[in-house]
Amino acid sequence: MTNVDLLTDAHLTHARTAPNGRSAEVVLHDGPLRQTILALRAGVELGEHNSPPAASIQVLRGRVRVTALGEGDVELGTGELRVLTHERHAVGAIEDSAFLLTTVTSIPNA
């Protein structure tokens, strides 16, 4: 069993002192399903990148800004959950933050 609270605290601590201001760990990997805890120091951004076929972000601590083409900026705080678009997007930490990224890397043809 994975204790998400303990992992969140550990990754926030690491991100605060890491040269790149981030820390991450895949906590669940089952076929195409992945869940990853990511922590970012305030002001650090995961630059614009493609979205997998399905993804969501749930903020575990802090506050982040998701920037997506065509949608503008959306701020999310602790406990908030949002589906990520299928467009390129970026995620930046407004304050020291950690979030759970859930992705499905492939969807079988129906």
Jmol script that loads the backbone (N, CA, C; Angstrom):
load data "model"
ATOM      1  N   MET A   1       0.846  -1.179   0.000  1.00  0.00           N
ATOM      2  CA  MET A   1       0.000   0.000   0.000  1.00  0.00           C
ATOM      3  C   MET A   1       0.891   1.241   0.000  1.00  0.00           C
ATOM      4  N   THR A   2       0.486   2.236  -0.724  1.00  0.00           N
ATOM      5  CA  THR A   2       1.242   3.480  -0.840  1.00  0.00           C
ATOM      6  C   THR A   2       0.603   4.559   0.022  1.00  0.00           C
ATOM      7  N   ASN A   3       1.402   5.213   0.856  1.00  0.00           N
ATOM      8  CA  ASN A   3       0.914   6.319   1.663  1.00  0.00           C
ATOM      9  C   ASN A   3       1.195   7.617   0.903  1.00  0.00           C
ATOM     10  N   VAL A   4       0.178   8.139   0.260  1.00  0.00           N
ATOM     11  CA  VAL A   4       0.326   9.316  -0.595  1.00  0.00           C
ATOM     12  C   VAL A   4       0.743  10.541   0.214  1.00  0.00           C
ATOM     13  N   ASP A   5       0.225  10.705   1.430  1.00  0.00           N
ATOM     14  CA  ASP A   5       0.600  11.861   2.251  1.00  0.00           C
ATOM     15  C   ASP A   5       2.090  11.864   2.568  1.00  0.00           C
ATOM     16  N   LEU A   6       2.630  10.704   2.966  1.00  0.00           N
ATOM     17  CA  LEU A   6       4.059  10.622   3.283  1.00  0.00           C
ATOM     18  C   LEU A   6       4.914  10.885   2.048  1.00  0.00           C
ATOM     19  N   LEU A   7       4.523  10.302   0.912  1.00  0.00           N
ATOM     20  CA  LEU A   7       5.271  10.531  -0.324  1.00  0.00           C
ATOM     21  C   LEU A   7       5.209  11.995  -0.760  1.00  0.00           C
ATOM     22  N   THR A   8       4.060  12.609  -0.595  1.00  0.00           N
ATOM     23  CA  THR A   8       3.904  14.019  -0.948  1.00  0.00           C
ATOM     24  C   THR A   8       4.862  14.874  -0.129  1.00  0.00           C
ATOM     25  N   ASP A   9       4.887  14.649   1.179  1.00  0.00           N
ATOM     26  CA  ASP A   9       5.789  15.414   2.043  1.00  0.00           C
ATOM     27  C   ASP A   9       7.248  15.196   1.648  1.00  0.00           C
ATOM     28  N   ALA A  10       7.621  13.949   1.373  1.00  0.00           N
ATOM     29  CA  ALA A  10       9.005  13.635   1.004  1.00  0.00           C
ATOM     30  C   ALA A  10       9.398  14.314  -0.307  1.00  0.00           C
ATOM     31  N   HIS A  11       8.511  14.297  -1.283  1.00  0.00           N
ATOM     32  CA  HIS A  11       8.833  14.910  -2.573  1.00  0.00           C
ATOM     33  C   HIS A  11       8.850  16.434  -2.495  1.00  0.00           C
ATOM     34  N   LEU A  12       7.995  17.018  -1.671  1.00  0.00           N
ATOM     35  CA  LEU A  12       8.061  18.471  -1.479  1.00  0.00           C
ATOM     36  C   LEU A  12       9.387  18.864  -0.838  1.00  0.00           C
ATOM     37  N   THR A  13       9.808  18.107   0.166  1.00  0.00           N
ATOM     38  CA  THR A  13      11.087  18.375   0.826  1.00  0.00           C
ATOM     39  C   THR A  13      12.231  18.289  -0.180  1.00  0.00           C
ATOM     40  N   HIS A  14      12.211  17.268  -1.012  1.00  0.00           N
ATOM     41  CA  HIS A  14      13.271  17.100  -2.011  1.00  0.00           C
ATOM     42  C   HIS A  14      13.239  18.219  -3.053  1.00  0.00           C
ATOM     43  N   ALA A  15      12.055  18.577  -3.533  1.00  0.00           N
ATOM     44  CA  ALA A  15      11.940  19.619  -4.563  1.00  0.00           C
ATOM     45  C   ALA A  15      12.469  20.960  -4.062  1.00  0.00           C
ATOM     46  N   ARG A  16      12.269  21.235  -2.782  1.00  0.00           N
ATOM     47  CA  ARG A  16      12.710  22.518  -2.225  1.00  0.00           C
ATOM     48  C   ARG A  16      14.226  22.689  -2.279  1.00  0.00           C
ATOM     49  N   THR A  17      14.962  21.578  -2.267  1.00  0.00           N
ATOM     50  CA  THR A  17      16.428  21.662  -2.270  1.00  0.00           C
ATOM     51  C   THR A  17      17.055  21.175  -3.577  1.00  0.00           C
ATOM     52  N   ALA A  18      16.266  20.588  -4.457  1.00  0.00           N
ATOM     53  CA  ALA A  18      16.797  20.069  -5.724  1.00  0.00           C
ATOM     54  C   ALA A  18      17.200  21.226  -6.638  1.00  0.00           C
ATOM     55  N   PRO A  19      18.311  21.090  -7.355  1.00  0.00           N
ATOM     56  CA  PRO A  19      18.747  22.160  -8.261  1.00  0.00           C
ATOM     57  C   PRO A  19      17.682  22.554  -9.293  1.00  0.00           C
ATOM     58  N   ASN A  20      16.908  21.581  -9.774  1.00  0.00           N
ATOM     59  CA  ASN A  20      15.871  21.878 -10.772  1.00  0.00           C
ATOM     60  C   ASN A  20      14.519  22.209 -10.139  1.00  0.00           C
ATOM     61  N   GLY A  21      14.422  22.134  -8.810  1.00  0.00           N
ATOM     62  CA  GLY A  21      13.201  22.520  -8.114  1.00  0.00           C
ATOM     63  C   GLY A  21      12.046  21.568  -8.273  1.00  0.00           C
ATOM     64  N   ARG A  22      12.353  20.311  -8.591  1.00  0.00           N
ATOM     65  CA  ARG A  22      11.265  19.348  -8.781  1.00  0.00           C
ATOM     66  C   ARG A  22      11.658  17.975  -8.266  1.00  0.00           C
ATOM     67  N   SER A  23      10.625  17.163  -8.036  1.00  0.00           N
ATOM     68  CA  SER A  23      10.815  15.777  -7.615  1.00  0.00           C
ATOM     69  C   SER A  23       9.588  15.001  -8.079  1.00  0.00           C
ATOM     70  N   ALA A  24       9.793  13.755  -8.503  1.00  0.00           N
ATOM     71  CA  ALA A  24       8.668  12.965  -9.021  1.00  0.00           C
ATOM     72  C   ALA A  24       8.912  11.485  -8.803  1.00  0.00           C
ATOM     73  N   GLU A  25       7.805  10.748  -8.724  1.00  0.00           N
ATOM     74  CA  GLU A  25       7.870   9.288  -8.586  1.00  0.00           C
ATOM     75  C   GLU A  25       6.586   8.668  -9.128  1.00  0.00           C
ATOM     76  N   VAL A  26       6.734   7.669  -9.969  1.00  0.00           N
ATOM     77  CA  VAL A  26       5.574   6.888 -10.409  1.00  0.00           C
ATOM     78  C   VAL A  26       5.176   6.001  -9.237  1.00  0.00           C
ATOM     79  N   VAL A  27       3.932   6.146  -8.781  1.00  0.00           N
ATOM     80  CA  VAL A  27       3.477   5.372  -7.617  1.00  0.00           C
ATOM     81  C   VAL A  27       2.565   4.218  -8.011  1.00  0.00           C
ATOM     82  N   LEU A  28       2.053   4.247  -9.228  1.00  0.00           N
ATOM     83  CA  LEU A  28       1.213   3.161  -9.716  1.00  0.00           C
ATOM     84  C   LEU A  28       1.426   3.037 -11.217  1.00  0.00           C
ATOM     85  N   HIS A  29       1.678   1.812 -11.660  1.00  0.00           N
ATOM     86  CA  HIS A  29       1.846   1.557 -13.091  1.00  0.00           C
ATOM     87  C   HIS A  29       1.201   0.210 -13.371  1.00  0.00           C
ATOM     88  N   ASP A  30       0.076   0.256 -14.056  1.00  0.00           N
ATOM     89  CA  ASP A  30      -0.667  -0.962 -14.373  1.00  0.00           C
ATOM     90  C   ASP A  30      -1.112  -0.867 -15.829  1.00  0.00           C
ATOM     91  N   GLY A  31      -0.395  -1.545 -16.716  1.00  0.00           N
ATOM     92  CA  GLY A  31      -0.710  -1.441 -18.140  1.00  0.00           C
ATOM     93  C   GLY A  31      -0.587  -0.003 -18.584  1.00  0.00           C
ATOM     94  N   PRO A  32      -1.627   0.551 -19.222  1.00  0.00           N
ATOM     95  CA  PRO A  32      -1.550   1.926 -19.707  1.00  0.00           C
ATOM     96  C   PRO A  32      -1.829   2.985 -18.626  1.00  0.00           C
ATOM     97  N   LEU A  33      -2.203   2.537 -17.415  1.00  0.00           N
ATOM     98  CA  LEU A  33      -2.528   3.469 -16.330  1.00  0.00           C
ATOM     99  C   LEU A  33      -1.280   3.797 -15.521  1.00  0.00           C
ATOM    100  N   ARG A  34      -1.054   5.099 -15.324  1.00  0.00           N
ATOM    101  CA  ARG A  34       0.073   5.535 -14.497  1.00  0.00           C
ATOM    102  C   ARG A  34      -0.398   6.646 -13.571  1.00  0.00           C
ATOM    103  N   GLN A  35       0.082   6.596 -12.334  1.00  0.00           N
ATOM    104  CA  GLN A  35      -0.139   7.695 -11.403  1.00  0.00           C
ATOM    105  C   GLN A  35       1.226   8.120 -10.881  1.00  0.00           C
ATOM    106  N   THR A  36       1.469   9.412 -10.957  1.00  0.00           N
ATOM    107  CA  THR A  36       2.766   9.962 -10.589  1.00  0.00           C
ATOM    108  C   THR A  36       2.566  11.120  -9.632  1.00  0.00           C
ATOM    109  N   ILE A  37       3.340  11.123  -8.547  1.00  0.00           N
ATOM    110  CA  ILE A  37       3.374  12.280  -7.658  1.00  0.00           C
ATOM    111  C   ILE A  37       4.500  13.181  -8.146  1.00  0.00           C
ATOM    112  N   LEU A  38       4.169  14.436  -8.384  1.00  0.00           N
ATOM    113  CA  LEU A  38       5.164  15.434  -8.784  1.00  0.00           C
ATOM    114  C   LEU A  38       5.128  16.579  -7.786  1.00  0.00           C
ATOM    115  N   ALA A  39       6.293  17.058  -7.401  1.00  0.00           N
ATOM    116  CA  ALA A  39       6.397  18.217  -6.520  1.00  0.00           C
ATOM    117  C   ALA A  39       7.244  19.269  -7.218  1.00  0.00           C
ATOM    118  N   LEU A  40       6.812  20.516  -7.108  1.00  0.00           N
ATOM    119  CA  LEU A  40       7.519  21.637  -7.727  1.00  0.00           C
ATOM    120  C   LEU A  40       7.707  22.739  -6.697  1.00  0.00           C
ATOM    121  N   ARG A  41       8.903  23.299  -6.667  1.00  0.00           N
ATOM    122  CA  ARG A  41       9.163  24.466  -5.833  1.00  0.00           C
ATOM    123  C   ARG A  41       8.458  25.671  -6.467  1.00  0.00           C
ATOM    124  N   ALA A  42       8.046  26.625  -5.661  1.00  0.00           N
ATOM    125  CA  ALA A  42       7.372  27.827  -6.166  1.00  0.00           C
ATOM    126  C   ALA A  42       8.171  28.446  -7.302  1.00  0.00           C
ATOM    127  N   GLY A  43       7.486  28.782  -8.389  1.00  0.00           N
ATOM    128  CA  GLY A  43       8.111  29.418  -9.537  1.00  0.00           C
ATOM    129  C   GLY A  43       8.638  28.461 -10.592  1.00  0.00           C
ATOM    130  N   VAL A  44       8.674  27.172 -10.291  1.00  0.00           N
ATOM    131  CA  VAL A  44       9.166  26.175 -11.251  1.00  0.00           C
ATOM    132  C   VAL A  44       8.017  25.759 -12.162  1.00  0.00           C
ATOM    133  N   GLU A  45       8.330  25.557 -13.432  1.00  0.00           N
ATOM    134  CA  GLU A  45       7.311  25.164 -14.408  1.00  0.00           C
ATOM    135  C   GLU A  45       7.748  23.931 -15.183  1.00  0.00           C
ATOM    136  N   LEU A  46       6.797  23.046 -15.406  1.00  0.00           N
ATOM    137  CA  LEU A  46       6.987  21.964 -16.370  1.00  0.00           C
ATOM    138  C   LEU A  46       6.576  22.579 -17.697  1.00  0.00           C
ATOM    139  N   GLY A  47       7.525  22.813 -18.561  1.00  0.00           N
ATOM    140  CA  GLY A  47       7.268  23.507 -19.818  1.00  0.00           C
ATOM    141  C   GLY A  47       6.215  22.823 -20.670  1.00  0.00           C
ATOM    142  N   GLU A  48       5.795  23.534 -21.679  1.00  0.00           N
ATOM    143  CA  GLU A  48       4.748  23.041 -22.573  1.00  0.00           C
ATOM    144  C   GLU A  48       5.098  21.654 -23.110  1.00  0.00           C
ATOM    145  N   HIS A  49       4.123  20.753 -23.025  1.00  0.00           N
ATOM    146  CA  HIS A  49       4.313  19.376 -23.485  1.00  0.00           C
ATOM    147  C   HIS A  49       2.979  18.807 -23.949  1.00  0.00           C
ATOM    148  N   ASN A  50       3.038  17.706 -24.694  1.00  0.00           N
ATOM    149  CA  ASN A  50       1.828  17.049 -25.187  1.00  0.00           C
ATOM    150  C   ASN A  50       1.124  16.318 -24.062  1.00  0.00           C
ATOM    151  N   SER A  51      -0.174  16.163 -24.216  1.00  0.00           N
ATOM    152  CA  SER A  51      -0.985  15.425 -23.257  1.00  0.00           C
ATOM    153  C   SER A  51      -1.196  14.007 -23.766  1.00  0.00           C
ATOM    154  N   PRO A  52      -1.202  13.021 -22.856  1.00  0.00           N
ATOM    155  CA  PRO A  52      -1.521  11.653 -23.282  1.00  0.00           C
ATOM    156  C   PRO A  52      -3.001  11.553 -23.656  1.00  0.00           C
ATOM    157  N   PRO A  53      -3.448  10.391 -24.129  1.00  0.00           N
ATOM    158  CA  PRO A  53      -4.851  10.250 -24.532  1.00  0.00           C
ATOM    159  C   PRO A  53      -5.860  10.626 -23.444  1.00  0.00           C
ATOM    160  N   ALA A  54      -5.517  10.376 -22.180  1.00  0.00           N
ATOM    161  CA  ALA A  54      -6.396  10.756 -21.070  1.00  0.00           C
ATOM    162  C   ALA A  54      -5.521  11.090 -19.874  1.00  0.00           C
ATOM    163  N   ALA A  55      -5.867  12.183 -19.173  1.00  0.00           N
ATOM    164  CA  ALA A  55      -5.057  12.589 -18.024  1.00  0.00           C
ATOM    165  C   ALA A  55      -5.865  13.493 -17.104  1.00  0.00           C
ATOM    166  N   SER A  56      -5.484  13.463 -15.818  1.00  0.00           N
ATOM    167  CA  SER A  56      -6.057  14.386 -14.849  1.00  0.00           C
ATOM    168  C   SER A  56      -4.960  14.822 -13.888  1.00  0.00           C
ATOM    169  N   ILE A  57      -5.198  15.966 -13.252  1.00  0.00           N
ATOM    170  CA  ILE A  57      -4.290  16.485 -12.245  1.00  0.00           C
ATOM    171  C   ILE A  57      -5.099  16.764 -10.989  1.00  0.00           C
ATOM    172  N   GLN A  58      -4.605  16.278  -9.842  1.00  0.00           N
ATOM    173  CA  GLN A  58      -5.229  16.541  -8.548  1.00  0.00           C
ATOM    174  C   GLN A  58      -4.160  17.160  -7.659  1.00  0.00           C
ATOM    175  N   VAL A  59      -4.424  18.371  -7.194  1.00  0.00           N
ATOM    176  CA  VAL A  59      -3.447  19.058  -6.356  1.00  0.00           C
ATOM    177  C   VAL A  59      -3.525  18.494  -4.938  1.00  0.00           C
ATOM    178  N   LEU A  60      -2.373  18.039  -4.454  1.00  0.00           N
ATOM    179  CA  LEU A  60      -2.278  17.452  -3.119  1.00  0.00           C
ATOM    180  C   LEU A  60      -1.870  18.489  -2.075  1.00  0.00           C
ATOM    181  N   ARG A  61      -1.022  19.433  -2.468  1.00  0.00           N
ATOM    182  CA  ARG A  61      -0.578  20.524  -1.609  1.00  0.00           C
ATOM    183  C   ARG A  61      -0.267  21.722  -2.502  1.00  0.00           C
ATOM    184  N   GLY A  62      -0.569  22.905  -1.997  1.00  0.00           N
ATOM    185  CA  GLY A  62      -0.162  24.114  -2.697  1.00  0.00           C
ATOM    186  C   GLY A  62      -1.128  24.591  -3.759  1.00  0.00           C
ATOM    187  N   ARG A  63      -0.566  25.305  -4.738  1.00  0.00           N
ATOM    188  CA  ARG A  63      -1.363  25.921  -5.799  1.00  0.00           C
ATOM    189  C   ARG A  63      -0.549  25.908  -7.088  1.00  0.00           C
ATOM    190  N   VAL A  64      -1.197  25.463  -8.188  1.00  0.00           N
ATOM    191  CA  VAL A  64      -0.524  25.387  -9.488  1.00  0.00           C
ATOM    192  C   VAL A  64      -1.338  26.120 -10.545  1.00  0.00           C
ATOM    193  N   ARG A  65      -0.657  26.445 -11.640  1.00  0.00           N
ATOM    194  CA  ARG A  65      -1.313  27.066 -12.793  1.00  0.00           C
ATOM    195  C   ARG A  65      -1.123  26.137 -13.983  1.00  0.00           C
ATOM    196  N   VAL A  66      -2.236  25.766 -14.618  1.00  0.00           N
ATOM    197  CA  VAL A  66      -2.188  24.962 -15.835  1.00  0.00           C
ATOM    198  C   VAL A  66      -2.490  25.902 -16.996  1.00  0.00           C
ATOM    199  N   THR A  67      -1.588  25.933 -17.959  1.00  0.00           N
ATOM    200  CA  THR A  67      -1.755  26.767 -19.146  1.00  0.00           C
ATOM    201  C   THR A  67      -1.920  25.850 -20.341  1.00  0.00           C
ATOM    202  N   ALA A  68      -3.056  25.973 -21.028  1.00  0.00           N
ATOM    203  CA  ALA A  68      -3.335  25.129 -22.196  1.00  0.00           C
ATOM    204  C   ALA A  68      -3.745  26.018 -23.363  1.00  0.00           C
ATOM    205  N   LEU A  69      -3.306  25.643 -24.553  1.00  0.00           N
ATOM    206  CA  LEU A  69      -3.692  26.387 -25.749  1.00  0.00           C
ATOM    207  C   LEU A  69      -5.210  26.397 -25.873  1.00  0.00           C
ATOM    208  N   GLY A  70      -5.769  27.540 -26.141  1.00  0.00           N
ATOM    209  CA  GLY A  70      -7.202  27.635 -26.347  1.00  0.00           C
ATOM    210  C   GLY A  70      -8.015  27.722 -25.068  1.00  0.00           C
ATOM    211  N   GLU A  71      -7.405  27.460 -23.910  1.00  0.00           N
ATOM    212  CA  GLU A  71      -8.148  27.515 -22.649  1.00  0.00           C
ATOM    213  C   GLU A  71      -7.618  28.578 -21.706  1.00  0.00           C
ATOM    214  N   GLY A  72      -6.445  29.103 -21.980  1.00  0.00           N
ATOM    215  CA  GLY A  72      -5.851  30.080 -21.077  1.00  0.00           C
ATOM    216  C   GLY A  72      -5.339  29.423 -19.809  1.00  0.00           C
ATOM    217  N   ASP A  73      -5.178  30.235 -18.759  1.00  0.00           N
ATOM    218  CA  ASP A  73      -4.648  29.748 -17.489  1.00  0.00           C
ATOM    219  C   ASP A  73      -5.775  29.338 -16.550  1.00  0.00           C
ATOM    220  N   VAL A  74      -5.544  28.232 -15.839  1.00  0.00           N
ATOM    221  CA  VAL A  74      -6.469  27.777 -14.807  1.00  0.00           C
ATOM    222  C   VAL A  74      -5.645  27.528 -13.551  1.00  0.00           C
ATOM    223  N   GLU A  75      -6.050  28.134 -12.438  1.00  0.00           N
ATOM    224  CA  GLU A  75      -5.366  27.896 -11.172  1.00  0.00           C
ATOM    225  C   GLU A  75      -6.115  26.835 -10.384  1.00  0.00           C
ATOM    226  N   LEU A  76      -5.340  25.923  -9.797  1.00  0.00           N
ATOM    227  CA  LEU A  76      -5.897  24.843  -8.987  1.00  0.00           C
ATOM    228  C   LEU A  76      -5.223  24.850  -7.624  1.00  0.00           C
ATOM    229  N   GLY A  77      -6.013  24.644  -6.567  1.00  0.00           N
ATOM    230  CA  GLY A  77      -5.480  24.591  -5.211  1.00  0.00           C
ATOM    231  C   GLY A  77      -5.654  23.214  -4.603  1.00  0.00           C
ATOM    232  N   THR A  78      -5.152  23.065  -3.399  1.00  0.00           N
ATOM    233  CA  THR A  78      -5.200  21.796  -2.683  1.00  0.00           C
ATOM    234  C   THR A  78      -6.594  21.185  -2.750  1.00  0.00           C
ATOM    235  N   GLY A  79      -6.643  19.921  -3.158  1.00  0.00           N
ATOM    236  CA  GLY A  79      -7.894  19.175  -3.222  1.00  0.00           C
ATOM    237  C   GLY A  79      -8.633  19.298  -4.543  1.00  0.00           C
ATOM    238  N   GLU A  80      -8.205  20.202  -5.413  1.00  0.00           N
ATOM    239  CA  GLU A  80      -8.914  20.384  -6.683  1.00  0.00           C
ATOM    240  C   GLU A  80      -8.403  19.413  -7.739  1.00  0.00           C
ATOM    241  N   LEU A  81      -9.334  18.960  -8.564  1.00  0.00           N
ATOM    242  CA  LEU A  81      -9.086  17.950  -9.587  1.00  0.00           C
ATOM    243  C   LEU A  81      -9.563  18.495 -10.924  1.00  0.00           C
ATOM    244  N   ARG A  82      -8.774  18.249 -11.977  1.00  0.00           N
ATOM    245  CA  ARG A  82      -9.160  18.731 -13.311  1.00  0.00           C
ATOM    246  C   ARG A  82      -8.671  17.757 -14.371  1.00  0.00           C
ATOM    247  N   VAL A  83      -9.512  17.571 -15.367  1.00  0.00           N
ATOM    248  CA  VAL A  83      -9.109  16.801 -16.541  1.00  0.00           C
ATOM    249  C   VAL A  83      -8.177  17.686 -17.354  1.00  0.00           C
ATOM    250  N   LEU A  84      -7.102  17.108 -17.863  1.00  0.00           N
ATOM    251  CA  LEU A  84      -6.195  17.847 -18.738  1.00  0.00           C
ATOM    252  C   LEU A  84      -6.658  17.670 -20.172  1.00  0.00           C
ATOM    253  N   THR A  85      -6.568  18.729 -20.918  1.00  0.00           N
ATOM    254  CA  THR A  85      -7.018  18.688 -22.309  1.00  0.00           C
ATOM    255  C   THR A  85      -6.107  17.796 -23.136  1.00  0.00           C
ATOM    256  N   HIS A  86      -6.505  17.570 -24.349  1.00  0.00           N
ATOM    257  CA  HIS A  86      -5.688  16.796 -25.283  1.00  0.00           C
ATOM    258  C   HIS A  86      -4.748  17.713 -26.058  1.00  0.00           C
ATOM    259  N   GLU A  87      -4.619  18.942 -25.589  1.00  0.00           N
ATOM    260  CA  GLU A  87      -3.741  19.911 -26.231  1.00  0.00           C
ATOM    261  C   GLU A  87      -2.453  20.054 -25.436  1.00  0.00           C
ATOM    262  N   ARG A  88      -1.470  20.669 -26.058  1.00  0.00           N
ATOM    263  CA  ARG A  88      -0.231  20.953 -25.341  1.00  0.00           C
ATOM    264  C   ARG A  88      -0.542  21.851 -24.147  1.00  0.00           C
ATOM    265  N   HIS A  89       0.168  21.637 -23.063  1.00  0.00           N
ATOM    266  CA  HIS A  89      -0.068  22.415 -21.857  1.00  0.00           C
ATOM    267  C   HIS A  89       1.219  22.506 -21.042  1.00  0.00           C
ATOM    268  N   ALA A  90       1.210  23.408 -20.070  1.00  0.00           N
ATOM    269  CA  ALA A  90       2.311  23.571 -19.127  1.00  0.00           C
ATOM    270  C   ALA A  90       1.713  23.625 -17.729  1.00  0.00           C
ATOM    271  N   VAL A  91       2.511  23.254 -16.727  1.00  0.00           N
ATOM    272  CA  VAL A  91       2.074  23.311 -15.333  1.00  0.00           C
ATOM    273  C   VAL A  91       3.155  24.029 -14.540  1.00  0.00           C
ATOM    274  N   GLY A  92       2.759  25.073 -13.815  1.00  0.00           N
ATOM    275  CA  GLY A  92       3.709  25.828 -13.007  1.00  0.00           C
ATOM    276  C   GLY A  92       3.241  25.938 -11.574  1.00  0.00           C
ATOM    277  N   ALA A  93       4.193  25.973 -10.651  1.00  0.00           N
ATOM    278  CA  ALA A  93       3.873  26.084  -9.226  1.00  0.00           C
ATOM    279  C   ALA A  93       3.793  27.554  -8.823  1.00  0.00           C
ATOM    280  N   ILE A  94       2.649  27.968  -8.334  1.00  0.00           N
ATOM    281  CA  ILE A  94       2.463  29.315  -7.815  1.00  0.00           C
ATOM    282  C   ILE A  94       3.114  29.400  -6.434  1.00  0.00           C
ATOM    283  N   GLU A  95       3.002  28.324  -5.683  1.00  0.00           N
ATOM    284  CA  GLU A  95       3.680  28.159  -4.394  1.00  0.00           C
ATOM    285  C   GLU A  95       4.220  26.737  -4.375  1.00  0.00           C
ATOM    286  N   ASP A  96       5.053  26.396  -3.389  1.00  0.00           N
ATOM    287  CA  ASP A  96       5.529  25.016  -3.310  1.00  0.00           C
ATOM    288  C   ASP A  96       4.314  24.101  -3.398  1.00  0.00           C
ATOM    289  N   SER A  97       4.347  23.152  -4.319  1.00  0.00           N
ATOM    290  CA  SER A  97       3.152  22.362  -4.624  1.00  0.00           C
ATOM    291  C   SER A  97       3.497  20.925  -4.955  1.00  0.00           C
ATOM    292  N   ALA A  98       2.509  20.061  -4.741  1.00  0.00           N
ATOM    293  CA  ALA A  98       2.608  18.666  -5.168  1.00  0.00           C
ATOM    294  C   ALA A  98       1.264  18.272  -5.750  1.00  0.00           C
ATOM    295  N   PHE A  99       1.315  17.421  -6.783  1.00  0.00           N
ATOM    296  CA  PHE A  99       0.072  16.976  -7.394  1.00  0.00           C
ATOM    297  C   PHE A  99       0.201  15.541  -7.856  1.00  0.00           C
ATOM    298  N   LEU A 100      -0.948  14.910  -7.989  1.00  0.00           N
ATOM    299  CA  LEU A 100      -1.039  13.549  -8.497  1.00  0.00           C
ATOM    300  C   LEU A 100      -1.471  13.644  -9.952  1.00  0.00           C
ATOM    301  N   LEU A 101      -0.615  13.169 -10.829  1.00  0.00           N
ATOM    302  CA  LEU A 101      -0.908  13.143 -12.256  1.00  0.00           C
ATOM    303  C   LEU A 101      -1.330  11.727 -12.617  1.00  0.00           C
ATOM    304  N   THR A 102      -2.545  11.579 -13.113  1.00  0.00           N
ATOM    305  CA  THR A 102      -3.049  10.281 -13.556  1.00  0.00           C
ATOM    306  C   THR A 102      -3.111  10.308 -15.073  1.00  0.00           C
ATOM    307  N   THR A 103      -2.488   9.313 -15.704  1.00  0.00           N
ATOM    308  CA  THR A 103      -2.481   9.259 -17.164  1.00  0.00           C
ATOM    309  C   THR A 103      -2.842   7.868 -17.658  1.00  0.00           C
ATOM    310  N   VAL A 104      -3.467   7.847 -18.810  1.00  0.00           N
ATOM    311  CA  VAL A 104      -3.693   6.613 -19.561  1.00  0.00           C
ATOM    312  C   VAL A 104      -2.908   6.813 -20.846  1.00  0.00           C
ATOM    313  N   THR A 105      -1.904   5.963 -21.056  1.00  0.00           N
ATOM    314  CA  THR A 105      -0.965   6.192 -22.155  1.00  0.00           C
ATOM    315  C   THR A 105      -1.427   5.634 -23.490  1.00  0.00           C
ATOM    316  N   SER A 106      -2.421   4.760 -23.463  1.00  0.00           N
ATOM    317  CA  SER A 106      -2.987   4.268 -24.723  1.00  0.00           C
ATOM    318  C   SER A 106      -4.422   3.844 -24.485  1.00  0.00           C
ATOM    319  N   ILE A 107      -5.215   3.986 -25.518  1.00  0.00           N
ATOM    320  CA  ILE A 107      -6.620   3.581 -25.455  1.00  0.00           C
ATOM    321  C   ILE A 107      -6.851   2.624 -26.613  1.00  0.00           C
ATOM    322  N   PRO A 108      -7.289   1.387 -26.317  1.00  0.00           N
ATOM    323  CA  PRO A 108      -7.497   0.424 -27.402  1.00  0.00           C
ATOM    324  C   PRO A 108      -8.598   0.887 -28.351  1.00  0.00           C
ATOM    325  N   ASN A 109      -8.472   0.513 -29.598  1.00  0.00           N
ATOM    326  CA  ASN A 109      -9.510   0.839 -30.581  1.00  0.00           C
ATOM    327  C   ASN A 109     -10.776   0.076 -30.251  1.00  0.00           C
ATOM    328  N   ALA A 110     -11.888   0.766 -30.335  1.00  0.00           N
ATOM    329  CA  ALA A 110     -13.179   0.134 -30.011  1.00  0.00           C
ATOM    330  C   ALA A 110     -13.730  -0.604 -31.204  1.00  0.00           C
TER     331      ALA A 110
END
end "model"
wireframe off; spacefill off
backbone 0.3
color backbone group
